[in-house]
Amino acid sequence: MVARHASPLQALLVDERFDGDIYPNEPMARHTSYRIGGPARFYVRVNSVSALTQLVDVCEQEGSPWVVLGRGSNVLVSDEGFSGVVISLGRDFRSMRVDQERGCIVAGAGVMLSAVVQEAFKRSLAGLEFAVGTPGTVGGALRMNAGSRGEWIGSRVVSVTSFVPGEGLVLRRGADVSWGYRESSFAPNETLLECELAVEPADPFYIRGKMEANLSLRKKSQPVNEASCGSVFKNPEGASVGALIEELGLKGIQMGGARVSDVHANFIVNTGQASARDVLCLIDHVQAKVKEAYGIQLTPEVRFLGFE
């Protein structure tokens, strides 16, 4: 029975027919790679397209803020949390299949990118070696156009299926999407559901070699064993932000429980007890020092959730 004064959102979430799992006041520290973040009003794992569209439509109608989150690998959630609905893509968005004839892998947005890379390797399919060791989901990788300086996921996208409030399901060709450095042209309120990634047959020893080389470089150049959000800032045109920060002697500087990594200066790590405020203060400090020294305004790559 639904309470008489329940909002449309509350009514939907207590409906036993709703195909999802609901967690009220869920600490977001459990769902981000930073292991930082206060509670979301609702954390909802939707298991079907129908549940997703129902939930988003109700949020839009009610004016409740909402966001879709993968593994939270590039997100900083405030200590106060998020007053809206955090949506996670569950069951129906976590499937993957390989179409050998067409030379593509079809993956749901909730699939871990690392799982797609490993599946390609098992089938001796090349093209995704650059993504080995990359944390996060396929959906997050698409939105951020994950990759390296020379290779990125956007160049492998054949098509993307998404959901846009007010429009419904949308199918886009990869060539129709604008892929930039750490960005794509998907609308902020567009939820990515599935994609096709182009791959091609190759010698498995060649694929293994590229994967091992990329993974070795990642382990040597990034603090992979510490809690972080990945790269904090986008590289300025023609410069390495990590090098700029290191030249200023900021490697290892610490505020509260947040520290500029000793391995790579463009990573801010949680030493164990960092708050979102610690991380934000350190981000502001690094930005100010780089601006003062080089006249460059660093642009954060990390997404901020729950901050005023």
Secondary structure by P-SEA (a helix, b strand, c coil): cccccccaaaaaaacccccbbbbccccccccccccccccccbbbbcccaaaaaaaaaaaaaacbbbbbbccccccccccccccbbbbbbcccccbbbbcccccbbbbcccccaaaaaaaaaaaccccccccccccccaaaaaaaccccccccccccccccccccccccbbbbccccccccccccccccccccccbbbbbbbccaaaaaaaaaaaaaaaaaccccccccccccccccccccaaaaaaaacccccccccccccccccccccccccccaaaaaaaaaaaaaaaaacccccccccccccccc
